[in-house]
Amino acid sequence: MRHAFTVDLEDWYHGIPLDALTRAGAERRLSIGTDRLLELLERHRVSATFFVLGPIAREHPDLLRRIVSLGHDVGSHGTSHDLLYTMTPERFRRETRDSIQAIEEIVAQPVDSYRAAYFSLTRDSLWALEILAELGIRYDSSIMPAHNWRYGIPEFSRLPVRLETAHGPIEEFPISVREIAGRTVPAAGGAYFRLYPWMLTRSNLKAAERAGQPVIFYIHPWELDPDHPRVPFHWKSRMTHYAALDRTLPRLEKMLAEFSFTTLKGAFGHAIPRPGS
């Protein structure tokens, strides 16, 4: 079985609540973690899906072309990296359209997949699905079917599901979770990948394989750059952002040596309904 390897392509400061001036002057370190990640994926012969922020596409067009040339998929990660449910529909439409256009102009291929910043497609922002379909998005991976203080729809399907909108269907690929001791917890990716004992992540992947259901794994390039700047912000976010960054690379080596990964569409192609079905 091949699991889905997904990357939120953003620099270290994008997921931190910094003011616009501080963010504009922040040290650019995207290439450090991204180069390490691309080398790792190439060595293990893994193709991944990269969800790209619009500003990243514009600042690093050669990197984006390199990612595509290595056989990886690219989708949109929006523009501002703000929580989706804090936006108006008009702002969301504008930011998403701008991101899609920026990526398409560089890679010369259509963008039909999307992931919201912080998995912030929640009950309060389900209206975004119609806008995504309007903008040509066919595949989304923005919903966490578990509770988190910033995101999550705990009752949402844990399996891929087709969601109907006024502008056509979207295939939703929810982030992987697992039931442990009566609690639903994320299975693999991001801070969970760093904070869980490795054997728990391994057990989650094995359990998914026994169930015949690929895991959606996600990571950020800055997680492979443990020396990126430390800045003060909300303690909950800070605790997960900086925790155990030195574990990321060795654990990725272990995971990719034992388990097989591919793009989101590659892992779930069997679950995507064909047109007219």
C-alpha positions as CSV (number, residue, x, y, z in Angstrom):
1,M,0.0,0.0,0.0
2,R,1.2,3.5,-0.8
3,H,0.3,6.4,1.6
4,A,0.0,10.0,0.6
5,F,2.9,12.3,1.3
6,T,1.9,16.0,1.3
7,V,3.9,19.1,1.9
8,D,2.6,22.6,2.9
9,L,5.2,24.7,1.1
10,E,5.7,27.7,3.3
11,D,8.6,29.4,5.1
12,W,9.0,29.3,8.9
13,Y,7.2,32.7,9.5
14,H,4.0,32.0,7.5
15,G,2.4,29.8,10.2
16,I,3.3,32.3,13.0
17,P,1.0,35.2,13.9
18,L,3.4,38.0,13.0
19,D,2.5,41.5,11.8
20,A,2.9,42.2,8.2
21,L,6.0,44.4,8.6
22,T,7.8,41.8,10.7
23,R,6.9,39.0,8.2
24,A,8.1,41.1,5.3
25,G,11.5,41.5,6.9
26,A,11.8,37.9,8.2
27,E,14.8,35.9,7.2
28,R,14.1,33.8,4.1
29,R,15.0,30.1,4.9
30,L,12.7,28.1,2.7
31,S,15.4,26.5,0.6
32,I,17.1,25.0,3.7
33,G,14.3,22.7,4.7
34,T,13.0,22.2,1.1
35,D,16.4,21.1,-0.3
36,R,16.7,18.6,2.5
37,L,13.2,17.3,1.9
38,L,13.6,17.1,-1.9
39,E,16.8,15.2,-1.5
40,L,15.2,12.8,0.9
41,L,12.2,12.2,-1.4
42,E,14.4,11.7,-4.4
43,R,16.6,9.2,-2.6
44,H,13.5,7.2,-1.5
45,R,11.9,7.6,-4.9
46,V,8.8,9.3,-3.5
47,S,6.5,11.7,-5.4
48,A,4.6,14.1,-3.1
49,T,1.9,16.7,-3.3
50,F,3.1,20.2,-2.5
51,F,0.4,22.7,-1.5
52,V,2.0,26.1,-2.4
53,L,1.4,29.5,-0.9
54,G,1.0,32.2,-3.6
55,P,3.8,34.4,-2.2
56,I,6.1,31.4,-2.2
57,A,5.4,30.7,-5.8
58,R,6.2,34.3,-6.8
59,E,9.4,34.6,-4.6
60,H,10.7,31.1,-5.6
61,P,9.6,30.3,-9.2
62,D,12.7,28.3,-10.0
63,L,12.1,26.1,-6.9
64,L,8.5,25.5,-7.9
65,R,9.6,24.5,-11.4
66,R,12.2,22.2,-9.8
67,I,9.6,20.5,-7.7
68,V,7.4,19.8,-10.7
69,S,10.4,18.6,-12.8
70,L,11.1,16.0,-10.0
71,G,7.7,14.5,-10.6
72,H,5.8,16.1,-7.7
73,D,2.2,17.5,-7.8
74,V,1.4,21.1,-6.8
75,G,-1.7,22.6,-5.4
76,S,-2.8,25.8,-3.8
77,H,-2.3,26.7,-0.1
78,G,-3.9,30.1,-0.5
79,T,-2.1,33.4,-0.1
80,S,-2.0,34.9,3.4
81,H,-1.9,31.7,5.5
82,D,-4.7,33.2,7.7
83,L,-7.4,31.1,9.2
84,L,-10.0,30.5,6.6
85,Y,-12.9,31.1,9.0
86,T,-11.6,34.6,9.8
87,M,-12.0,35.7,6.1
88,T,-15.0,36.9,4.2
89,P,-16.1,34.9,1.2
90,E,-14.9,37.7,-1.0
91,R,-11.5,37.8,0.5
92,F,-11.2,34.0,0.3
93,R,-12.2,34.0,-3.3
94,R,-9.6,36.7,-4.2
95,E,-6.8,35.1,-2.3
96,T,-7.4,31.6,-3.6
97,R,-7.7,32.9,-7.2
98,D,-4.5,34.8,-6.9
99,S,-2.7,31.8,-5.5
100,I,-3.9,29.5,-8.3
101,Q,-3.0,32.0,-11.0
102,A,0.5,32.5,-9.5
103,I,1.2,28.8,-9.5
104,E,-0.3,28.2,-12.9
105,E,1.8,31.0,-14.5
106,I,5.0,29.4,-13.3
107,V,4.4,25.6,-13.8
108,A,2.2,26.0,-17.0
109,Q,-0.3,23.4,-15.8
110,P,-3.7,23.6,-14.1
111,V,-4.1,23.7,-10.3
112,D,-7.0,21.6,-9.2
113,S,-6.1,20.8,-5.5
114,Y,-6.2,22.9,-2.4
115,R,-5.4,22.8,1.4
116,A,-6.4,25.5,3.8
117,A,-3.9,27.0,6.2
118,Y,-4.1,25.3,9.6
119,F,-6.8,22.8,8.2
120,S,-9.2,25.7,8.9
121,L,-12.0,24.4,6.8
122,T,-14.4,23.9,9.7
123,R,-18.2,24.0,10.3
124,D,-17.9,27.8,10.2
125,S,-16.2,27.9,6.8
126,L,-17.9,25.1,4.8
127,W,-19.1,27.9,2.5
128,A,-15.5,27.9,1.1
129,L,-16.1,24.6,-0.7
130,E,-18.5,26.2,-3.2
131,I,-15.9,28.9,-4.0
132,L,-13.2,26.3,-4.4
133,A,-15.3,24.5,-6.9
134,E,-16.1,27.8,-8.7
135,L,-12.4,28.3,-9.1
136,G,-11.7,24.9,-10.6
137,I,-10.6,23.0,-7.5
138,R,-11.6,19.3,-7.7
139,Y,-9.6,17.9,-4.7
140,D,-9.4,19.3,-1.2
141,S,-7.5,18.1,1.9
142,S,-8.4,20.7,4.5
143,I,-10.6,18.9,7.0
144,M,-9.3,17.3,10.2
145,P,-12.0,14.9,11.6
146,A,-10.8,15.4,15.1
147,H,-10.9,18.3,17.6
148,N,-8.1,20.8,17.9
149,W,-8.2,24.2,19.5
150,R,-7.9,25.9,16.1
151,Y,-9.6,23.5,13.7
152,G,-11.4,20.2,13.2
153,I,-14.8,18.7,12.4
154,P,-14.8,15.7,14.7
155,E,-17.9,14.1,13.1
156,F,-16.7,14.4,9.5
157,S,-16.0,11.3,7.4
158,R,-12.6,9.7,7.9
159,L,-12.7,8.3,4.4
160,P,-12.5,10.3,1.1
161,V,-15.9,11.6,0.2
162,R,-17.5,13.5,-2.7
163,L,-19.0,16.8,-1.6
164,E,-21.6,18.4,-3.9
165,T,-21.6,22.2,-4.4
166,A,-23.5,24.6,-6.7
167,H,-20.4,24.7,-8.9
168,G,-19.9,20.9,-9.0
169,P,-18.4,18.2,-6.8
170,I,-15.2,18.3,-4.8
171,E,-13.4,15.2,-3.6
172,E,-12.5,15.7,0.1
173,F,-9.5,13.8,1.5
174,P,-9.7,14.4,5.3
175,I,-6.5,14.3,7.3
176,S,-5.9,10.9,8.8
177,V,-6.9,10.2,12.3
178,R,-7.1,7.1,14.6
179,E,-9.2,6.1,17.6
180,I,-7.0,5.5,20.6
181,A,-8.3,4.9,24.1
182,G,-11.6,6.3,23.2
183,R,-10.2,9.5,21.7
184,T,-9.8,10.5,18.0
185,V,-6.3,11.8,17.4
186,P,-4.4,12.8,14.3
187,A,-2.4,9.8,12.9
188,A,0.7,11.3,11.3
189,G,2.2,14.6,10.3
190,G,3.4,18.0,11.5
191,A,3.9,18.5,15.3
192,Y,2.2,15.1,15.9
193,F,4.9,13.4,14.0
194,R,7.6,15.1,16.1
195,L,5.8,14.8,19.5
196,Y,4.4,11.2,19.3
197,P,6.8,8.4,20.1
198,W,8.0,7.0,16.7
199,M,6.5,3.6,17.5
200,L,3.0,5.3,17.8
201,T,3.3,6.8,14.4
202,R,4.5,3.5,13.1
203,S,1.5,1.7,14.7
204,N,-0.8,4.3,13.2
205,L,0.5,3.6,9.7
206,K,0.4,-0.2,10.3
207,A,-3.2,0.0,11.5
208,A,-4.2,2.0,8.4
209,E,-2.6,-0.6,6.2
210,R,-4.5,-3.4,7.9
211,A,-7.7,-1.4,7.3
212,G,-6.8,-0.9,3.7
213,Q,-6.9,2.9,4.1
214,P,-3.9,5.0,3.1
215,V,-2.7,7.6,5.5
216,I,-2.4,11.3,4.5
217,F,1.0,12.4,5.9
218,Y,1.9,16.1,6.0
219,I,5.0,18.1,6.7
220,H,6.4,21.7,6.4
221,P,9.9,22.4,5.1
222,W,10.7,24.5,8.2
223,E,10.3,21.3,10.3
224,L,13.5,20.1,8.6
225,D,15.3,23.4,9.6
226,P,15.6,23.3,13.4
227,D,17.8,26.4,13.4
228,H,15.2,28.8,12.1
229,P,14.6,31.9,14.2
230,R,12.8,31.8,17.6
231,V,10.2,34.5,18.1
232,P,7.6,35.1,20.8
233,F,3.9,34.4,20.1
234,H,0.9,32.5,21.5
235,W,2.2,29.8,23.8
236,K,0.1,26.9,22.4
237,S,1.2,27.6,18.9
238,R,4.8,28.2,20.0
239,M,4.9,24.9,21.9
240,T,4.0,22.9,18.8
241,H,5.9,24.9,16.3
242,Y,9.3,24.6,17.9
243,A,9.0,21.3,19.7
244,A,11.4,18.4,18.8
245,L,12.4,19.8,15.4
246,D,15.6,17.8,15.5
247,R,13.5,14.6,15.3
248,T,12.0,15.4,11.9
249,L,14.7,14.3,9.5
250,P,15.7,11.1,11.3
251,R,12.1,10.0,11.7
252,L,11.4,10.8,8.0
253,E,14.3,8.5,7.1
254,K,12.8,5.7,9.2
255,M,9.3,6.2,7.8
256,L,10.3,6.3,4.2
257,A,12.6,3.3,4.6
258,E,9.7,1.2,5.9
259,F,6.6,2.6,4.2
260,S,5.7,3.4,0.7
261,F,4.4,6.9,-0.3
262,T,3.2,8.8,-3.3
263,T,1.1,11.8,-4.2
264,L,-2.3,12.4,-2.8
265,K,-4.0,11.5,-6.1
266,G,-1.7,8.5,-6.5
267,A,-2.6,7.1,-3.1
268,F,-6.3,7.6,-3.5
269,G,-6.9,7.3,-7.2
270,H,-9.0,4.2,-6.6
271,A,-11.3,6.2,-4.3
272,I,-11.9,9.1,-6.7
273,P,-15.2,8.7,-8.5
274,R,-15.0,8.9,-12.3
275,P,-17.0,11.7,-14.0
276,G,-20.6,10.6,-14.3
277,S,-20.3,8.0,-11.6
